Amino acid sequence: MVSPEILRRYPYFTGISEESLKRVAMVSDERTLPAGTVLFREGHDATHLYVVTEGELDVRYVLATGEHKTVDTIVAGDL
């Protein structure tokens, strides 16, 4: 569980009720992931919501040529 106070730091959670925030916190985990970890792949079902609290991650597509193309970089505070 992540504390509701930590979630409240992020703008995405400022407008929701305290009860809703507690529910989100109860199903939340804090994780540290090594560089190069793939969180999800295009076409897979969305089963998690990630909030980047530290560091950054790249959103990449694999082109038909097999080349990996970075289309966005997610930084601390982003979903």
Secondary structure as GFF3:
##gff-version 3
##sequence-region A 1 79
A	DSSP	alpha_helix	4	8	.	.	.	ID=ss1
A	DSSP	three_ten_helix	11	13	.	.	.	ID=ss2
A	DSSP	alpha_helix	18	26	.	.	.	ID=ss3
A	DSSP	beta_strand	56	62	.	.	.	ID=ss4
A	DSSP	beta_strand	68	75	.	.	.	ID=ss5
###
